[in-house]
Amino acid sequence: MCGIVGLFLKNPKLQPQLGRHLSAMLVEMTGRGPDSAGIAVYREPVKDALKLTLFHADDSYDWDGLAKALKKRFGAKPEIAVRASHARLTVKAGADEVQAFLAAEAPDVRVMSAGDTIEIYKEMGLPERVIARFDLRHIEGTHALGHTRMATESAVTTAHSHPFSTGRDLCLVHNGSLSNHNRLRAVLKRDGIAFQTDNDSEVAAGYLASRLRHGRSLTQALEDALADLDGFYTFAIGTRDGFAVLRDPVGCKPAVLAETGDWVAMASEYRAIAMLPGAEAARVWEPVPAKVYAWERAH
């Protein structure tokens, strides 16, 4: 079943409250998925560097030792900030180089996200537990997506949890199921997309990353998805500058959008939006099936 939430802040004064509001929204969706939860938050952009979110199953993992190994390889010691089983790492190197190094030298470390602004934190368990584990209520940022999962198509593990990121600053959360993900996975692998799990949602994320690599805009990539992804779904997609929402042509899975002068929000159910400041005056609507809705921050 799964529950999705998203919050895009148009008013910069609300950015210190992003984690508090997104967390409250996600907790409200707990009944839609008890198996795992996670968020992707966009914040603190880095310049001339790469920001990664990494995961290791052992909370006592030697992240400082990994930083020293990266310094030896790339010449400057990266910055590392640890949150429970995850660590945010900032390094002056290319994404492909760093991921190749990690695959060879630290194969038990998983890359959750990579880019300029994105950070992903996800774990098994209820939203309340995951939020407390990573202290997400106090996180600041410009926008974020959240997901609470009912596992119906793959294992209950941290790696199988949402959000999924398969491109720079790109992530996806998904409520629904795809029927042709195995065939698409094989096609996308030939196109250079790497996968960490057998989850169908990761295939959807990989599909979007592939279309963007081929020069399609995010809106065009989502329009392509309507023809190429077979199944029923609501997608929420995060990018460096905003987020987008798409429902399948039949509209099998629920979704609600709301907008005020301060924010744009989406959720699987309105009750997750109702607690936001100013929600009583928001424009609220059900997204039309097969129509792409997108918001981006102006530069």
N, C-alpha and C positions, 0 to 999 in steps of 0.2 A: 504494500500500500504506500508507505513512505510519505514523509512530509517535507516540503520545501519552503524556505523563506528567503527573502532578499530585501536589502535596504540600500538605497542610493541617496546620499545626502547632497541636496542642492545648496543648503545653507552651511557654510564652513564652520559656523559657530557650534553646530551640533556634532562635529567630528569627535570631540572628546567623549561623547555619549554613545558612539556607534556600538561598542561592545555590549553595553548595558541593554540597549534597545534590541539588538539582534538576538542576544541571548534570551531575553524575555519572549521574543517571537518564537524562537526555536523550542523552548521549554513548552510553550503552548501547544506545539505539534507533537508532543511526546507520544500520545495515543496512536499516532499513525506509524510509529516504528520504534520498537524497543531494543533493537539489536546493536546499533551503533549510531554515532552522530559525529558531525564535523562542521567546520566553517572554513571558508576562504575569505580572507580580509585583505583589502588593498590599502597600503599605508606606507609612509616613510620611503618614498622612492630613492633609489641609489643612483649615483651618477658615475659613469665610467667604471662600473662594476656589475657583478652578478649577485643576486640574492636568491638563495635556495632555502627551502624548508626540508630538513632531513629527519628521518625516523629510525630509531633503533629500539628493539623490544626490551632492552635492558635499561632501566632508568639510570643506572650507574655507569653507563657507557663512557669511555674516556674521550669526550669531545675535544678536550684540550690536546690530547695526543693526535687526534685527527687534524686539528688545526696546525700543529707542528709539521705533520707530514705534508700537508698542503703548502705550507710555507717553503719547505725544502723543494717541492716540485715547482711552484709558481713564483717564488721569490719574495713574497710578502705574506706575513701571517694574517689570515682572515679573521674578521670579527665573528664571534659566536655568542649567541644568546640562547640559553637552554630553557625550555618549558617542558618539564616532565620527560616524556619519551621522545620529544621533538627538539630540534635545534634550528634556529635561523642562522644561516652562514652567509657572510658577505665577503666575496673574494674578487680580486682583479684578474679575471680569466674568462675564457669563453665557456659557454654552457656545455658544448660537446666535449671539450677538453676535461672539464671538471667531472662530468658524468663518466667519461671513460676512465679517469683516474680512480673514482670511487668504485666502479665495477671491478677494477683489477686489484685495488689495494684494500678496499673496505666493502666487500660484497654483501655483508649483512646490514649495511646501511642503505635505506631506500630513499630515493629522491621523491618527495611529495609535490614539490612545485619549484619552478625556476623562472626568474624574470627580473623586472625592475622594482615592482611594488608588491606582488602577490605573496601571501603567506598562508599555508594550509595546516590546520591542526585537526586531527580526527583520531578517533579511538572507538573500541567496542564499548557498549554500555549506553545508558540513558543520557539524553541531552544534559540534564542537571549535573550528572557525574562528570561528563566530558568537559562541560563548561568550567566546573570547579577545578578539575585536574589541570587545565591549561590557564586558569585565571582569565578567562575570555571576557568577563564582564567589564574589565578595566582596560580593554584594548581600544585604541583610538584608530581612526581611519576615515577614508572617504566613502567606501561602500563595501558590502560584504554579502555573501551567500551562505546559507546554512541548510543542513539536511539531516533528517533523522530517518533511519532505515529499518524497514522490515525486509529481511533477506529472503527472497523467493527464487533467485536464479544463480546465486553463488555463495561461497562460504562466508561465515561471520568471522572476519579478521580485520585488523586495522587496514591492511592493504586494500581489501575489498570495499572499504567504507568510502562514502562520498565526503567531499568533492573529489573529482578526478581532474588532473591537469596533464595535458599532453602537448602543450605548446607554451611558448614564453608568455607569461601573464594571462594565460587562457585557462579557464576551468569550467566545469559543467556539473550540475546536479540534476537528477532525473527521477521522476516518479512515473513508473510504467514498465514496459517490457518490449524489447526488440526481438523479432523472430528471425532476422537474417544476419545477426551479429557475427556468427562464425564465418560465414562467407565473406562478409565485409572485413573482418579481422585479417584474413589471408590476403585480401587485395591491398589493404592499408600497409601491411608489413612489407609488401613488395614496393610500396611507395616510400619506405623509410620510416614509418611510424612504429615506435616501440611500445610494447604493452607489458605491464607488470602482473596483470590478473586476467581471469577469464570472465570478468564482469561485463555485461552488455553495455553498461553505462560508459565504461572506459572506451569502448568502441565508438560510441557516439562522440565522445570528446576527441578521440583520435581522428574521426572523420572530419570534424570541424577544423582541426589543426592542419590536416591534409589540404582541405579546400583553401584555407588561408595561405598556405605555402604556394599554391598554384595561382595566387593573385586575386582570389575572390575576396570581396568585403565580407564582414561578418553577416550582414543581412543577406547577401547573395549566397553565402555558404549555408545559411539556415533555409533559404528557399530551395537550394539544391537538396537539402536533407529531406524535404517533403517528398521528393521523388525517390530518393535512394535508401531511406531508412524505413523499414517495414515494421509496423507495430503500433502500440498506443503509448503516448508519452506526454508529459509536460516537461520541457527543458527550461532551466534558468542558466544562463551563461554569463560568466564574469570575464571582463577584459581590463586592461590597464586603465581605461578611461570611463568605463561604465558597465552596463549589463543589459541583457536581452532576454526575452521570454518567447517561447514558441510552444503551441499545443499541436497535437496531430490533427489531421483533417477532420476526424470524427469528433474530437474533443472528449475522449473517454475519461481523461483524468482531470480532476478539478484544479482550478486556479482562479485567483482573485488579484486584481491590480488596484492600487489606490495612489493618488497623487495630490500633493499640496504644494504650496510655494516653497516649502522647506525640504521635501523629500518625495521619493517614489518608493513604493513598497509592493512586494508580491508575496503571496503565500498560498498554500494549498487550501486554507480555509480562512475566512474573514476574521475569525476570533484572534488570529495571530497578529492582525493589523490593528485591531480595535484599541489596543493598549498604547499605540504610538501617540505622541503629543500632537494634538490637532486633528486626530483621526475623525472626529465627529464632523469636521468641515471638509473632509477630503472628497474629491471626485472618485467614486468607486465603480468598477465595472468588471465584468467577466471577459477575459480576452477571447476574441473571436478565433475559432479553430483555423489553423493554417495561415495565420497572420503573424508576421514578425513585429514585436514591439521592442524598441531599443532606445536607450538613453545614454548619452555620452557627455563627458565633461569638456567644456570648451578650453582651449589652450590660449 
